[in-house]
Amino acid sequence: MTDVSDNTEAFQMVVESDCVFAVEPEDEARCELDFWQDYWIQVDKLSWPDRQALIESLADTPDQLLQKIILSQPVNTPYKARLRAQHWVEQVTPSLSASAQNWLNTVVAKPSGHMLELESAVTILSNINNQQDKTLTSQEQQIQQLKAQLEALMNIESNLMNQEEAEQ
């Protein structure tokens, strides 16, 4: 029989750091998921031009990449900026803890990717609708021209018939 006191080291759990980053950033507050959720709530109130200016002022360190990603998430973010944020997600993911990677994937990457797909589909459908509108306009013009030609032919036929009746 093995003495339990001899195996206490075997039962010690390795506890993952609570920091969202694999390597802690200079500002320890940025380690906390609550910091990032609060930041998201704050930036959601900013206009796109204000958020864009903040994005341009940031570097490409992991914590600032995450900041750029969050700045690009509110619904009024233009398509290209949201697409660029997806690239930043790919860049920053390896520098996050496993739980933060799951959070980022679930809360940011998947919904944002889905929104990009929907925006792409809307753009494609709008282009198709515009092309169909142009085609319909062109066809309506052709119909009007054909009606005018048909009316002119009917007038010629009517005049010929009137001339025949007058000659008889």
Contacts in CASP RR format, 6 or more apart in sequence:
PFRMAT RR
TARGET T0000
AUTHOR 0000-0000-0000
METHOD contacts of the structure
MODEL  1
MTDVSDNTEAFQMVVESDCVFAVEPEDEARCELDFWQDYWIQVDKLSWPD
RQALIESLADTPDQLLQKIILSQPVNTPYKARLRAQHWVEQVTPSLSASA
QNWLNTVVAKPSGHMLELESAVTILSNINNQQDKTLTSQEQQIQQLKAQL
EALMNIESNLMNQEEAEQ
16 97 0 8 1.000
16 98 0 8 1.000
16 99 0 8 1.000
17 24 0 8 1.000
17 31 0 8 1.000
17 97 0 8 1.000
18 31 0 8 1.000
18 32 0 8 1.000
19 31 0 8 1.000
19 32 0 8 1.000
19 97 0 8 1.000
20 30 0 8 1.000
20 31 0 8 1.000
20 32 0 8 1.000
20 33 0 8 1.000
20 36 0 8 1.000
20 66 0 8 1.000
20 96 0 8 1.000
20 97 0 8 1.000
20 99 0 8 1.000
20 100 0 8 1.000
20 103 0 8 1.000
21 30 0 8 1.000
21 31 0 8 1.000
21 62 0 8 1.000
21 63 0 8 1.000
21 95 0 8 1.000
21 96 0 8 1.000
21 97 0 8 1.000
21 100 0 8 1.000
22 94 0 8 1.000
22 95 0 8 1.000
22 96 0 8 1.000
22 97 0 8 1.000
23 62 0 8 1.000
23 95 0 8 1.000
24 31 0 8 1.000
25 31 0 8 1.000
25 61 0 8 1.000
25 62 0 8 1.000
25 63 0 8 1.000
27 63 0 8 1.000
29 35 0 8 1.000
30 36 0 8 1.000
30 63 0 8 1.000
33 100 0 8 1.000
33 103 0 8 1.000
36 66 0 8 1.000
36 70 0 8 1.000
39 67 0 8 1.000
39 70 0 8 1.000
40 70 0 8 1.000
40 73 0 8 1.000
43 51 0 8 1.000
43 54 0 8 1.000
43 70 0 8 1.000
43 71 0 8 1.000
43 74 0 8 1.000
44 73 0 8 1.000
44 74 0 8 1.000
46 54 0 8 1.000
46 74 0 8 1.000
47 76 0 8 1.000
48 74 0 8 1.000
48 76 0 8 1.000
48 77 0 8 1.000
48 78 0 8 1.000
48 81 0 8 1.000
51 71 0 8 1.000
51 72 0 8 1.000
51 74 0 8 1.000
51 77 0 8 1.000
52 81 0 8 1.000
54 67 0 8 1.000
54 71 0 8 1.000
55 68 0 8 1.000
55 71 0 8 1.000
55 72 0 8 1.000
55 81 0 8 1.000
58 64 0 8 1.000
58 65 0 8 1.000
58 67 0 8 1.000
58 68 0 8 1.000
60 91 0 8 1.000
62 92 0 8 1.000
62 95 0 8 1.000
62 96 0 8 1.000
65 88 0 8 1.000
65 91 0 8 1.000
65 92 0 8 1.000
66 92 0 8 1.000
66 96 0 8 1.000
66 104 0 8 1.000
68 85 0 8 1.000
68 88 0 8 1.000
69 85 0 8 1.000
69 88 0 8 1.000
69 89 0 8 1.000
69 92 0 8 1.000
69 104 0 8 1.000
69 108 0 8 1.000
70 108 0 8 1.000
72 81 0 8 1.000
72 82 0 8 1.000
72 84 0 8 1.000
72 85 0 8 1.000
72 88 0 8 1.000
73 82 0 8 1.000
73 85 0 8 1.000
73 108 0 8 1.000
73 112 0 8 1.000
77 85 0 8 1.000
79 116 0 8 1.000
79 119 0 8 1.000
79 120 0 8 1.000
79 123 0 8 1.000
82 112 0 8 1.000
82 113 0 8 1.000
82 115 0 8 1.000
82 116 0 8 1.000
82 119 0 8 1.000
83 116 0 8 1.000
85 108 0 8 1.000
85 112 0 8 1.000
86 109 0 8 1.000
86 112 0 8 1.000
86 113 0 8 1.000
86 116 0 8 1.000
89 104 0 8 1.000
89 108 0 8 1.000
89 109 0 8 1.000
89 112 0 8 1.000
92 104 0 8 1.000
93 101 0 8 1.000
93 104 0 8 1.000
93 105 0 8 1.000
96 104 0 8 1.000
END
